[in-house]
Amino acid sequence: MVVKIFSSFCFSFFISYISAQQFKITDIKGNGISYVSVGISNTDKGTVSDEKGFLEFRGLKNADTLVFNHLNFKRKKFVIDFNEINSTDTINIILIENVFSLKEVTVTGKNLKTRVIKNKGVLFPGGSIIYENSEHKHGSLGEEYGEIINKKRDFIVRQLNITCLKNSIDTCIFRFNLYLIKNDSAFTPLLPKPVYITFLKSDKKVRKSVELNNYIPKGRIWVGLEIVKYVGKGSCLFPLSFSNGYGRISNSNKLEKLPMGLGHFFSIKGYYVDSN
């Protein structure tokens, strides 16, 4: 049995006044910013820029508000105004760098024992989360699946472990996200720079371990895996677990609970610390 978790908020582009609008997203020096999450405010429509900062957004309407979001830059909104833009032009969006400020951490010897911070959950036999990019279903860039973990102590995340069952797409690139959730709506990024995980085409099971060394404060923490790039057609399968997972699009803070309490089968390890 295969369980396809495509999410009820799959990205569908409807006929609108602009069939396709080109954007280039840069920093203040003009350098293209890779894998910026972009979506229409208060909707489930979104996509991700390519590695050079370019993207094409389809189905925009007059007065739509686009939200541009990247870990290392401040979120920016852009309102579509047909009187000001030409659909044949490429609109340049400039993002301002985001400065991170985390508390000082004191690490003592007794806190250095590495342990599981987020476990994989109980494996759901035969089930899969499927990221698909095919003639029948265009891959939904920016789609993300993960969990909320509640921690009463600060910790250092040291390792992410994830397994891909098989991948018929030439290349899939995912972004590992960690956010502090406040008031059920504010997502504050906790990683100072993006963490990307690449899975190449393979008909065999591939396990990836990503080494990290990042301070995470106590509280409600979102742990998610977001698809940012497909190269080629096919599908990429990951095991499912009973782990109370959620889905979301990366430009939105709206979480949608996955059916049957299912979620991604991955874990993170680290150790607890004392903070000043």
RANOR-V746081 format. One record per backbone hydrogen bond with DSSP energy under -1.0 kcal/mol. CO is the residue of the C=O (numbers start at 1). NH is the residue of the N-H. If there is no record, write none. Layout:
BEGIN
co->{CO:CO}
nh->{NH:NH}
END
This chain:
BEGIN
co->{4:18:21:22:23:24:25:26:27:31:36:37:38:39:40:45:47:50:53:54:55:57:60:61:64:65:66:67:68:69:70:72:76:78:80:81:81:86:91:93:96:104:106:108:109:115:118:122:124:127:129:131:133:137:139:140:142:143:144:145:146:147:149:151:154:155:156:157:158:159:160:161:162:164:166:167:170:171:172:173:173:174:175:177:178:179:180:182:182:186:188:195:197:199:202:206:208:210:214:216:219:220:221:222:223:224:225:226:227:229:231:234:235:236:237:238:239:240:241:241:245:246:247:248:249:256:258:259:261:262:263:264:267:268:268:269:269:270:271:274}
nh->{6:59:57:91:55:93:33:95:30:27:49:69:47:67:43:40:38:53:25:50:23:21:18:64:80:41:78:39:76:37:73:98:68:66:63:84:85:89:24:26:74:276:274:111:112:270:268:242:127:240:238:236:234:134:141:143:250:227:248:225:246:223:221:219:273:216:271:214:212:269:210:267:208:206:237:202:201:231:199:228:229:197:226:224:190:222:188:185:186:182:180:176:174:172:167:164:162:160:157:155:151:181:149:179:147:177:145:175:142:173:171:133:168:131:165:129:265:124:243:263:258:146:256:144:252:247:261:262:244:245:241:266:161:117:118:158:159:115:156:106}
END
